[in-house]
Amino acid sequence: MNDKPATQTAACSFGEEFRSSDATRSGIEQIVAEMQTHSQKITDIRGPRSSEATQSFEEFMELAADVRGRPLLYPHVGSGLGNGPLIELMDGSVKLDMITGIGVHFFGHSDPGIARAAIEGAASDTVMQGHLMMNREAFDFAKILVDEAQKGGSKLAHAFLCGSGAMANENALKVCYQKHAPASRVIAFAHCFMGRSVTMAQIGDSAGGRQGIPLSTLVDYMPFYDHVAARRMSAGEVSGPTRYIDMCVWHLEQYIARYPKQHACFIFELVQGEGGFNTALPDFHKAMMEVCRDNDIAVWADEVQTFGRTEKMFCFDALGLGEYVDVACVGKMSQVCAAMYTEEYNPQPGLLSGTFLGSSAGLKAGTEILTRLRDGDYYNKSDGTKGRIAHHHKLFREHVDALVKKHPEWFPENHRVHDFCGGFGGMMKLTPFGGEKAPIMKLCRACFDEGLILFYCGHDPFHVRMLPPLGVMQDEHWPRVFEVLERAMARVASEIETSASNEPRPMRKPYATN
Ligand SMILES: Cc1ncc(COP(=O)(O)O)c(C=O)c1O
């Protein structure tokens, strides 16, 4: 990519004339206005419209389960309309959406600007663009990604677009393999998640995700940063984090010595997503990345979940790591996904392609989203001013702290759980019920029934996670979120109490609130 801005060309085609004609523009505006009129009727959490709506929805859900081969985890089928953080479901019920399809709707539901962009995209003859049929939307989208990645000092120079995070990671892995051929090993963190393609399921560290998949990819697992273990390792003059990082460097060097020149890449999920919203000190990642650089191993940042959501557009910039990154992947809130790489990693022709890379509507909506992220006040500034994402993270933590103080009995501490609140930026988690799977799953379902959609993450411990639509969240939304959460937690806690009274077991130690 050269560094000229992607400028709007003068109308030199009938296509351009069609898109900019008064009739087309006013048609689009009419649809957007009509959408807003209906969207504004969605004002708060509510139940289904009527008993008939409930019945026909239940019948539909049975058919859906039949077609799909299993029921949905939540009976969540959208009506196609929402309003900010509120989403309407097919039966007319309305929920407060704090998970947004696992991080897809950063600007909430039925946003007029995003809808306008998507409709403009839909007015193209090419529904799905691909590597042999691109319109300019694909280049506009990629150009913003590359420009923003370079602003923080990374050398990422190219973006190859594709339709899913898993596919972006597949492309990234191929790029790493080709550059370092014949090196065939991959280094990854314990508890990482990278998608569900055959290879990513093997690298991802979840037993369920690779059940029945023949293991053909050679992966060496490193421990992720563990704040509790690191704190405990303090000895004399040397801080615990320093000793923990030194131990991990040693561990990594052992792998490299065991398999000299056989590692093509180290995949970094800078904040682990599915693995439990685990964070690490920037110095931890930096130390690992320096070892990679010294040993000619590609540093590959999987930002599919972190992208857009932390305190900078790219999490590697939020952590000051841009200069180390050779390859990066983005997805989810961007709508269209991408594998990005430096000039050095630009692969030979023939390695990457694909019939489809994304829909024209998705590319237009994605470009609108990237533009807003770039031009808005979401991220921290270099003068230290905090952005909107950091502000909401603080509010989230304050609400969790207040909940813990009010109900210490819901937040028992144990050998796995020491912090009840965590994450980074728009990746937010809380850990009630000792991080045990069964009550946390129950809590997610109880929240859904009460009108709040969220999800879980982690393995052991498990956490309640939120990927809220911070692009539209206002401060006053948080008390509403926590009011519903508290009600759902009370339900689950009372179920636990009832089952405990039927089946005697020792009381858990409550959390000390001092
Ligand atoms: C870090 C990370 N990488 C990759 C993926 C896979 O993305 P997709 O589901 O779009 O294939 C995910 C999805 O959750 C993810 O969190």
The ligand as a Tripos MOL2 file, in Angstrom:
@<TRIPOS>MOLECULE
LIG
   16    16     1     0     0
SMALL
NO_CHARGES

@<TRIPOS>ATOM
      1 C1         -8.8580  -14.2630   19.8800 C.3       1 LIG1
      2 C2         -9.7660  -14.8780   18.8590 C.ar      1 LIG1
      3 N1         -9.2390  -15.3260   17.7130 N.ar      1 LIG1
      4 C3        -10.0110  -15.8750   16.7560 C.ar      1 LIG1
      5 C4        -11.3570  -16.0200   16.9230 C.ar      1 LIG1
      6 C5        -12.1950  -16.6600   15.8570 C.3       1 LIG1
      7 O1        -12.9900  -15.7330   15.2400 O.3       1 LIG1
      8 P1        -14.2500  -16.2250   14.3820 P.3       1 LIG1
      9 O2        -15.2380  -16.7550   15.3500 O.co2     1 LIG1
     10 O3        -14.6970  -14.9850   13.6690 O.co2     1 LIG1
     11 O4        -13.7440  -17.2720   13.4410 O.co2     1 LIG1
     12 C6        -11.9450  -15.5730   18.1050 C.ar      1 LIG1
     13 C7        -13.3960  -15.7340   18.3240 C.2       1 LIG1
     14 O5        -13.9170  -15.6190   19.4030 O.2       1 LIG1
     15 C8        -11.1220  -14.9920   19.1040 C.ar      1 LIG1
     16 O6        -11.6300  -14.5600   20.2540 O.3       1 LIG1
@<TRIPOS>BOND
     1     1     2 1
     2     2     3 ar
     3     2    15 ar
     4     3     4 ar
     5     4     5 ar
     6     5     6 1
     7     5    12 ar
     8     6     7 1
     9     7     8 1
    10     8     9 2
    11     8    10 1
    12     8    11 1
    13    12    13 1
    14    12    15 ar
    15    13    14 2
    16    15    16 1
@<TRIPOS>SUBSTRUCTURE
     1 LIG1         1 GROUP 0 **** ****
